[in-house]
Amino acid sequence: MPETLIKICGLTTPDAIDAAADAGATHIGLVHYKPSPRHLSIADAAKLRAHAPDSVKVVLLTVDMDPKATAEALQEIQPDVLQLHGKETAEWASLIRSNSDLEVWKAVGAKDRASLEQAEKYKGAAHRLLFDAAGGEMPGGNGLLLDWRLLMNYRHTMDWGLAGGLNADNVVDAMRYTGAPLVDASSGVESAPGKKDPTKIKAFCKAARGAMAAGV
Ligand SMILES: O=C(O)c1ccccc1NCC(=O)[C@H](O)[C@H](O)COP(=O)(O)O
């Protein structure tokens, strides 16, 4: 059985990266989006990227960033994954994919089955879909729970992941109901918006890894 991937998103300090890596996260997310409480400048994201150990893959998150600025950010930060969290088209995802060695992920607000089906247009353009709760104030990181029933028995045609309001208390049920191969948490492992809590990160990773080991 493949390992469930665990992404801790919106990290802003070296200590938080260490906490995620030590807890067994497979991916860490760095947000470059000015309105977010987790926003990092390109220079700060590059410093944190350099701090990240080889055991974790670094995911850079952008929102509708123009192609030139995206290319500059990728050059500077050298992430392993680019997560497009706005209204980026499949053509745009495909262009990035074909011009880089990056994994490209597309976040999709899952509000009904039709939104899942529409996301299939990213097949071949993005490597993975990240289903997140729709309708928050910000494009992501809202701590809103996605209705897992939408994903139950859904026949996925692409690699995918589950985000939206996950925390140590609900991640096992989320995995059980949806069979998610990747779980992603941000607000649920914070003590305040933008402030990651090492204890909550540890508890989240422990719960997800425990569920994985139990074959959930
Ligand atoms: O985290 C942010 O502040 C953010 C801002 C703008 C776009 C995306 C953002 N985060 C994306 C993520 O991958 C989050 O982990 C995901 O939306 C889940 O967040 P949460 O519901 O808070 O766990």
The ligand as an SDF file (V2000), in Angstrom:
LIG
                    3D

 23 23  0  0  0  0  0  0  0  0999 V2000
   -2.8000   29.0840    3.7390 O   0  0  0  0  0  0  0  0  0  0  0  0
   -3.0420   30.1690    3.2030 C   0  0  0  0  0  0  0  0  0  0  0  0
   -3.0010   31.2370    3.8320 O   0  0  0  0  0  0  0  0  0  0  0  0
   -3.3840   30.2150    1.7510 C   0  0  0  0  0  0  0  0  0  0  0  0
   -3.6250   31.4390    1.1700 C   0  0  0  0  0  0  0  0  0  0  0  0
   -3.9460   31.5140   -0.1710 C   0  0  0  0  0  0  0  0  0  0  0  0
   -4.0270   30.3790   -0.9320 C   0  0  0  0  0  0  0  0  0  0  0  0
   -3.7970   29.1350   -0.3570 C   0  0  0  0  0  0  0  0  0  0  0  0
   -3.4750   29.0470    0.9800 C   0  0  0  0  0  0  0  0  0  0  0  0
   -3.2740   27.8090    1.5790 N   0  0  0  0  0  0  0  0  0  0  0  0
   -3.4000   26.6190    0.8030 C   0  0  0  0  0  0  0  0  0  0  0  0
   -3.2930   25.3130    1.4620 C   0  0  0  0  0  0  0  0  0  0  0  0
   -2.8000   24.3660    0.8260 O   0  0  0  0  0  0  0  0  0  0  0  0
   -3.9480   25.0480    2.7730 C   0  0  0  0  0  0  0  0  0  0  0  0
   -3.2180   24.0980    3.4640 O   0  0  0  0  0  0  0  0  0  0  0  0
   -5.3410   24.5010    2.4790 C   0  0  0  0  0  0  0  0  0  0  0  0
   -6.1010   25.5200    1.8700 O   0  0  0  0  0  0  0  0  0  0  0  0
   -6.0500   24.0350    3.7540 C   0  0  0  0  0  0  0  0  0  0  0  0
   -6.1180   25.0720    4.6770 O   0  0  0  0  0  0  0  0  0  0  0  0
   -6.8640   24.8390    6.0810 P   0  0  0  0  0  0  0  0  0  0  0  0
   -8.3020   24.6380    5.7890 O   0  0  0  0  0  0  0  0  0  0  0  0
   -6.5820   26.0780    6.8340 O   0  0  0  0  0  0  0  0  0  0  0  0
   -6.2390   23.6450    6.7170 O   0  0  0  0  0  0  0  0  0  0  0  0
  1  2  2  0
  2  3  1  0
  2  4  1  0
  4  5  1  0
  4  9  2  0
  5  6  2  0
  6  7  1  0
  7  8  2  0
  8  9  1  0
  9 10  1  0
 10 11  1  0
 11 12  1  0
 12 13  2  0
 12 14  1  0
 14 15  1  0
 14 16  1  0
 16 17  1  0
 16 18  1  0
 18 19  1  0
 19 20  1  0
 20 21  2  0
 20 22  1  0
 20 23  1  0
M  END
$$$$
